[in-house]
Every structure is written in C-alpha cells, then in structure tokens.
Amino acid sequence: MIRNPLKRVVDGLMSNLRIIDRYIIKKFLGTFIYAILLLAVVIIIFDISEKIDNFIERQAPLKAIVFDYYFNFLPFFINQFSALFTFIAVIFFTSKMAGNTEIIAILNSGVSFKRLLRPYMVSASALAIFSFMLTNFVIPRTIHKMVDFEKKYVKSNQSKTFENIHMQLEPGTYVYVKSFSTSVNEGYNFAIEKVKPKEGMYYKLTADAVKWDTIKHHWTITNFYERHILADGHERIRKGIKIDTTLNMKPEEFNIDADNVKYMNFFELRNFIKQQRIKGSSQISTYQVEMHQRFAFPFAALILTLIGVALSSRKVRGGIGLHLGIGMTICFSYILFLQVTTVFARFGDVPPVIAVWTPNVLFSIIALYLLSRAPK
C-alpha cells in the first residue's frame, strides 16, 4: 500500500524530533494560540459593545455579524499581532522553564544551546509561513467582506475627492485632473497630452469635466478644446460641448488611497505596481513599501523568537516579570522603528527596500549579540 507522500514527510519530520523538541513546540504553539485567541475574544467583545447601536439601528442580521464581519476579522487580527504574541509566548514559557531549572537540566544533559534553538525555530518558521500566507492571500479576500459589511451596517457611505492627479496612460500619453469625486465618478479641469520623444507634443485636449458612464463604460468629456499639431507646424483645432471617448483608465484608478492595495493578493499587487509605474503614479513608493512589508513582516517572528529565547533562558531573580519588561521594550522598539522607517520611504527619499528591511537587519544583529551572551 502506497502511503500519502505528504504524510510520509510529516512522519519523517516527527521521527527526527526528540521528546524535548515536541515538548517545546507544543508549549510554544499552545501558548501562542491560547494568548492570541483570548485577546481576540476580548477585542471582539469590546468591538460589539461599541457597534451594537449601529447593528440594531441598521438591522444587521446575526449571521452577517458573525460570519461576514467577525469571522473575517480574525485573520486580520491574528496577523496584525502575530509577531508580538510570538514574542510573548516565547518569553512566557521559556522564563517558566528557566525558573523551574528545566533549561539548566537540558543543557547539563549534553544538549547544546544551538540544538535547543531548533524547536523554537521550527515553531517560529511555521508561524512566519502562516503569517505570509495570511498577508498575501487570505486577508485580501476577507478584508473585502469586512469593508462591505461596514459600509452597509456601520459606516455611512462617504464620498472622497482627490486633487491634482497626474497619470501616464501609456508611454507618451499623460493625463491631468485637478479634482476627482468618487461619489459621481467625475473629474474637473481635465487635460490629456500626447508627446513624441523627439518631436514633442503633438496633441492636447482640455475640458471642464470628464465623467465615467457606468452603463456604457466609457468617458464623457464636456466643454472641450482639442488641438492637433501637424508635422508642418500648423494646428487643427476643434471645440465642442460633449464627446464620448474610451481611455485607458478607470474611475478606481483616481482613488489613490494607499489602503486600497491591502485588498490585493500578492500577484494582483505585483501587477498593479507594474501598471502604476508605467502610468507614472506618485504613490509608487507607498505601494512598494506594502509589497516589501509583506515579505519582511513574517521574518519578525524569527527575529523576536531568537531575542525572546536569549533573554528568557537565563534564570534571574526577577523571573518572568523582568524578562517581559526587557523583552517588551525591545519588541515595541522594533515595531516603532519599523513604522518610522516606512514613513521615510513613503514621504522621503529612502528606498522602500532599505526602509522596510533595515529594522530586520538591525534587530537580527541585536538577536545574535544576545544569543552570544545567553547561557551555554
């Protein structure tokens, strides 16, 4: 009888794990799951108490509240706090093991500190992969349902207006809109220019307004002034009240809210960045920060696990309280540093890849230093 290949791999991995490995993995993942689900329940209870009036007023069905909103809220919440609770889990049960002299007993039995780290890193790697999958594939799906629920039962539909939008539709074709309203899908003070690399501008159209026709799926331009610059230097000019046209753009492209990229999975975000780079979007750095964060953030589980083990594996008089105090200071410093560097990437001249990965590199060095000082 041929066994399932996946089952054989799992059985092979489990057979290579010692009792101490299984013990640590069970403690690690068990503490993580218990802690984060407990906090999730508390957060949900507080959120319900805050939104209960909206649910009652707008007659939100119980099924929609549970499955469309809070069920889809869990992946977002778990991923948002996964690094922090990975760190708390490591500090908590490792400090307890150190306080009970279990760490000393393990090291005295001939197990090296490097070997002791193996089950920690196996668990942290599993959580990092889990976080990567949530961020890139699960959350973009679930957050859509959350937002739709909030629009219907919690928040009022508010229109947004975006100003001074510059966009390249294709190489040599540029669009400018002074303001665009999402409530009516209409832009004001519209202009489009076409330019050839050597000859310069050969076409320009200006108009008072441009509006998306949701039925015919094309643009309607009103009060326009059109110029064709011919090769001999002469111009052909046309004016008009109204014209329908197709352009390589859609109304959602004017909605340059950076949060919209959170609704995209990994492949959609990658293609979106390529399109926006062609169109000359001013938000490219923001989109690139989002892309790099989706890779860099899962690594936080590995880095904070190493720091947590290094800090809490030594038995000290302060016990868990001292370890948690020092560890939380380092953990929040890491999160704060990550936020500061991403702001520089979005609004400054720091390349997104450097801004996002610098905290990981710096705190990896701190982790290695603390590991060198850990008991051997």
Secondary structure, 3 states (H helix, E strand, C coil): CCCCHHHHHHHHHHHCCCHHHHHHHHHHHHHHHHHHHHHHHHHHHHHHHHHHHHHHHCCCCHHHHHHHHHHHHHHHHHHHCHHHHHHHHHHHHHHHHHHCCHHHHHHHCCCCHHHHHHHHHHHHHHHHHHHHHHHHHHHHHHHHHHHHHHHHHCCCCCCCEEEEEEEEEECCEEEEEEEEECCCCEEEEEEEEEEECCCEEEEEEEEEEEEEECCCCEEEEEEEEEEEECCCCCEEEEEEEEEEECCCCCHHHCCCCHHHHHHCCHHHHHHHHHHHHHCCCCCHHHHHHHHHHHHHHHHHHHHHHHHHHHHHCCCCCCHHHHHHHHHHHHHHHHHHHHHHHHHHHHHCCCCHHHHHHHHHHHHHHHHHHHHHHCCC
